[in-house]
């Protein structure tokens, strides 16, 4: 009986330990996410949902096409960001050692938020920008723009209509997964997101 009790207590302790470790793991970058999302007028919940999908908060992960870090930033996007800052030291760092720069969690989140905000600019007048922004982040802005096209005078695509238009199955699954997680985080009372209504930051 004593052995059974000890075994049960061990299992309970392991379950609690696993739960609390997981909570720590998925929320340890929340401060960085909130800080950079605020700079670029993004919803931290959306940025968090994208990181969850991209790397599950593992900053060492690299993609098969050269993507680096938490938000899977490509060196090309990193160089574009560095050039826009006008700071030659950053441009030099990004040109010489993109992996070192993009491997830093806060820098990676900063560049990822900068890139999301650039994409969002294209959908400022769209009723449901998030699926378009997420699709563009994954498959490229030109593909997302093509999927979003409608005939002259036609109504904008709804969220579901746009997602159904996505021709790449992996991107459609990516967008659907992030949107579902994002909706759970926001809750039913907050269907209208801050991304839709926030002004662009001054450049």
VOGU-929707 format. One record per residue (C-alpha): y, z, x; residue in one letter. Coordinates in steps of 0.25 Angstrom, whole numbers, plus 5000, padded with zeros to 4 digits. Layout:
YZXA
...
// end
This chain:
500050005000X
501050045011X
500649915018X
500949835006X
502349905004X
502749875018X
502349725016X
503149715004X
504349785010X
504249685022X
504249565013X
505449615005X
506149645018X
505849505023X
506349445010X
507649515010X
507849485025X
507549335023X
508549335011X
509649405019X
509449325031X
509549195023X
510849245016X
511449275030X
510949135035X
511549055024X
512849135023X
513249165038X
514149045038X
514849075025X
516149115032X
516248995040X
515948905028X
517048975020X
518048965031X
517848815033X
517648785019X
519048845016X
519748765027X
519148635021X
519348675006X
517848675003X
516948764995X
516148855005X
514948844995X
514848694997X
514948705012X
513948815012X
513048735003X
513148615012X
512748695025X
511548755017X
511048615015X
511348555028X
510848665038X
510548795030X
511648855039X
510948825052X
512048785062X
511048725073X
510448615064X
510748475067X
510448355058X
509648225061X
510948145062X
511648235071X
512248335061X
512548475067X
512648615062X
512848685049X
513448575041X
512748465049X
514048395055X
513948265062X
514648255076X
515448135070X
515948225059X
516248335069X
517048235078X
517848185065X
518148335062X
518648355077X
519448235077X
520148275064X
520548405070X
521348335081X
520848445091X
520348375103X
519448485108X
518648485095X
518548335096X
518048345110X
517048455107X
516548375095X
516348255104X
515648325115X
514848425108X
514748405093X
513448495092X
514148615098X
515348605089X
514648565076X
513548675080X
514648785078X
514448835063X
515948845060X
516348715066X
515248645059X
515648705046X
517048675048X
516748525051X
515848515039X
516948575030X
517948475036X
516948365033X
516648405019X
518148415016X
518348275021X
517248225012X
517848305000X
519148235002X
518448104996X
518048174983X
519348254980X
519448194966X
517948204963X
517448304952X
516248344960X
516548324975X
515448414981X
514248314979X
515048204985X
515548284997X
514148335000X
513548194999X
514548145009X
514348265018X
512848225019X
512848075017X
514248035022X
515548015014X
515347865012X
513947875005X
514547984996X
515747904993X
514747784989X
513947874980X
515247924973X
515747784970X
515947754955X
516547624948X
518047614946X
518447694934X
517047774933X
516947924933X
516647994945X
515248034948X
514748164943X
514148264953X
512748224949X
513048074948X
513548074962X
512348154967X
511448054960X
512147934967X
511747994981X
510847884987X
510247974998X
509248064993X
509448175004X
510948175001X
510748184986X
509848304989X
510848364999X
511948354989X
511148404977X
510648524986X
512048564990X
512648544977X
511548634971X
511848744981X
513348734980X
513248744965X
512348874966X
513348934976X
514548904967X
513948944954X
514048874940X
515448934938X
516048854950X
515648714947X
516948664952X
517048674967X
518148704976X
517848574984X
518348494971X
519648574970X
520048614984X
521148544991X
520948475005X
521348555017X
522548515025X
522148425037X
// end
